[in-house]
């Protein structure tokens, strides 16, 4: 059990040591003046929504002290409450455009997280494809704990407890063979396949039998106009589940008069072995940084690329990890395949949470253009409207990646990006802007001030053998629950009864005859004196938060949607502003500008 905690502490120590500096990547040069023919209509590219289950049993790995050193370990309380509404807002903001989610839909990789994200994706009615990120099937994007032995790994059980919405008590045997509250890579892929279609015949073709050690799905969409054209998934059962992968062949809508068809091959860069964190930690990176694509997946990519070449199609690659954070073997394998293309190479990616344009060299002179999209969970919160065009005479591809949201002119700095969110989302919340600013600033600063010290965190790490240590961890974890309850009471006051409909909510039996306001007030005032009291109070708070969150997820008025999206965006910005530059994962505006974050288009040729 201590292995995961040691890795977290080691990663934090490496970050404290400042072992890696920032060197801007070479970017694409100015575009030559050419006549481009449109290849595709726009799609929406977005990533890293990182839906987080905040009401499970607390974990040492993402306590407030860790957030002091690994900035995204614990986000503002508005993010797990309202953050998925940013994804919903982005998907609805560009009518009729298919959506490509470039990974990290989840955070801890819990079934409850996946359920909430599936609800958002399905409720918008948009064609959507999602690629796996390192958080989709691994705990915190780092650990692939063992659910498959007869004696369940204690760390796997701890992961499962953290995923139990409302901090439900353990149910012995439920975790067996990977079917618990936590979501392994195998279960993530199977769940994604099940959500492709409601047609039972298609589901039967998509979902493989899991009786054998390795199950394979090969599926071609009978709808020739669909965004998801084909899927190949290899699902590995048992302890090696993290070697599973899913490849998707995507067909962006063809522009009228396009000279060639375009296909996007959606990679699974999260194909990892047992010790996903070891190599990263030794190199001084945060665990989970490096992406990998194994030979079995590359063989399918090769087959698809050869088919596209025969058909004269333009091939675009997309994956969660950015190019420089793919393993050397993955980059070598992809480079070998890209060199076979008779047109320029383009790669869409995510993972960094900052966004950039970069130009890499595959071999000698052959360039690769990369567009990296930023995050929907950390500032800069933005997404891209992406389309492709082609200059046949020059054999050059133009990638348009318009930064959104935007007002009448292109976004040129963080101030303009924040103003676009204020004008387009926050204005629909029907709440005074200054009031929203004050609420989010106060909550974020309170959350940052509530972090325990590193010494406290180390003491808490002694675990269940020390009752006082466990009581201390539960007391600190309750501070985050308290802030979530305060944010939910603010929603109740801000939106009004017609929009929030909280008076319709059946409260947990623990509240008795009290209304929501009094029940929350009494919970916040309670002061337990022993471990049993702390555990019981945490569960009552978590149960109430989970009940309210399930209710507000069903609110579908524009006012409620805009309010929740706005609160999550403003909180992320406040958190960013109050994070020292040496601890914000190179997301400062100056560093992003040095990598052309605000650029709206770039092109690439063959040399």
CORZI-V39113 format. One record per backbone hydrogen bond with DSSP energy under -0.5 kcal/mol. CO is the residue of the C=O (numbers start at 1). NH is the residue of the N-H. Records with the same first field share a line. If there is no record, write none. Layout:
BEGIN
CO = NH / NH
END
This chain:
BEGIN
1 = 5
2 = 6
3 = 7
4 = 8
5 = 9
6 = 10
7 = 11
8 = 12
9 = 13
10 = 14
11 = 15
12 = 16
13 = 17
14 = 19
15 = 18
21 = 23
26 = 359
32 = 34
34 = 36
36 = 38
37 = 390
39 = 255
43 = 45 / 386
44 = 46 / 100
45 = 384
46 = 102
47 = 376
48 = 376
51 = 107
52 = 54
55 = 167
59 = 62
60 = 63
63 = 66 / 67
64 = 68
65 = 68 / 69
66 = 69 / 70
69 = 71
70 = 73
71 = 74
76 = 79 / 80
77 = 81
78 = 82 / 83
79 = 83
82 = 85
83 = 86 / 87
84 = 88
85 = 89
86 = 90
87 = 91
88 = 92
89 = 93
90 = 94
93 = 95
94 = 97
98 = 44
99 = 101 / 129
100 = 46 / 102
101 = 131
103 = 48
104 = 50
105 = 51
109 = 183
110 = 114
111 = 115
112 = 116
113 = 117
114 = 118
115 = 119
116 = 120
117 = 121
118 = 122
119 = 123
120 = 124
122 = 125
127 = 99
129 = 101
132 = 269
133 = 136
135 = 137
137 = 185
138 = 141
139 = 142 / 143
143 = 139 / 145
145 = 147
146 = 153
147 = 177 / 178
150 = 152
153 = 157
154 = 158
155 = 159
156 = 160
157 = 161
158 = 162
159 = 163
160 = 163
161 = 57 / 164
163 = 165
164 = 167
165 = 168
170 = 172
171 = 174
173 = 176
175 = 178
176 = 179
178 = 180
181 = 111
182 = 180 / 184
184 = 188
185 = 189
186 = 190
187 = 191
188 = 192
189 = 193
190 = 194
191 = 195
192 = 195
193 = 196
198 = 200
199 = 203
200 = 204
201 = 205
202 = 206
203 = 207
206 = 208
213 = 237
215 = 235
217 = 233
219 = 231
222 = 224
223 = 226
227 = 229 / 251
229 = 221
230 = 249
231 = 219
232 = 247
233 = 217 / 235
234 = 236 / 245
235 = 215 / 237
237 = 240
238 = 241
240 = 243
241 = 244
242 = 272
245 = 234
247 = 232
248 = 250 / 266
249 = 229 / 230
250 = 252 / 264
253 = 41
255 = 258
261 = 314
263 = 265 / 316
264 = 250 / 266
265 = 267 / 318
266 = 248
267 = 269
269 = 292
270 = 272
274 = 276
275 = 278 / 279
277 = 281
278 = 282
279 = 283
280 = 285
281 = 284
286 = 289
291 = 327
292 = 271
294 = 298
295 = 299
296 = 300
297 = 301
298 = 302
299 = 303
300 = 304
301 = 305
302 = 306
303 = 307
304 = 308
305 = 309
306 = 310
307 = 311
308 = 313
309 = 312
314 = 263 / 316
316 = 265
317 = 348
318 = 267
320 = 350
322 = 325
323 = 326
325 = 291
327 = 331
328 = 332
329 = 333
330 = 334
331 = 335
332 = 336
333 = 337
334 = 338
335 = 339
337 = 340
338 = 341
345 = 369
346 = 317
347 = 371
348 = 319
349 = 373
350 = 352
356 = 372
358 = 370
360 = 362 / 368
363 = 365 / 366
366 = 362 / 363
367 = 345
368 = 360
369 = 347
370 = 358 / 372
371 = 349 / 373
372 = 356
375 = 382
380 = 375 / 382
383 = 404
384 = 45 / 386
385 = 402
386 = 43
387 = 400
388 = 39 / 40
389 = 398
390 = 37 / 392
391 = 395 / 396
396 = 391
397 = 399 / 604
398 = 389 / 400
399 = 401 / 602
400 = 387
402 = 385
404 = 383
409 = 407
413 = 417
414 = 418
415 = 419
416 = 420
417 = 421
418 = 422
419 = 423
420 = 424
421 = 425 / 426
422 = 427
425 = 428
426 = 429
427 = 430
432 = 435 / 436
433 = 437
434 = 438
435 = 439
436 = 440
437 = 441
438 = 442
439 = 443
440 = 444
441 = 445
442 = 446
443 = 447
444 = 448
445 = 449
446 = 450
448 = 451
453 = 457
454 = 458
455 = 459
456 = 460
457 = 461
459 = 462
460 = 463
462 = 465
463 = 466
465 = 467
466 = 470
467 = 471
468 = 472
469 = 473
470 = 474
471 = 475
472 = 476
473 = 477
474 = 478
475 = 479
476 = 479 / 480
477 = 480 / 481
478 = 482
479 = 483
480 = 484
481 = 485
482 = 486
483 = 487
484 = 488
485 = 489
486 = 490
487 = 491
488 = 492
489 = 493
490 = 494
491 = 495
492 = 496
496 = 499 / 500
497 = 501
501 = 504
502 = 505
505 = 507
508 = 511
509 = 512
511 = 514
515 = 519
516 = 520
517 = 521
518 = 522
519 = 523
520 = 524
521 = 525
522 = 526
530 = 534
531 = 535
532 = 536
533 = 537
534 = 538
535 = 539
536 = 540
537 = 541
538 = 542
539 = 543
540 = 544
541 = 545
542 = 546
543 = 547
544 = 548
545 = 549
546 = 550
547 = 551
548 = 552
549 = 553
551 = 554
552 = 555
557 = 561
558 = 562
559 = 563
560 = 564
561 = 565
562 = 566
563 = 567
564 = 568
565 = 569
566 = 570
567 = 571
568 = 572
569 = 573
570 = 574
571 = 575
572 = 576
573 = 577
574 = 578
576 = 579
578 = 580
580 = 583
581 = 584
584 = 587
588 = 592
589 = 593
590 = 594
591 = 595
592 = 595 / 597
593 = 596
595 = 357
596 = 599
600 = 401
602 = 399
604 = 397
END
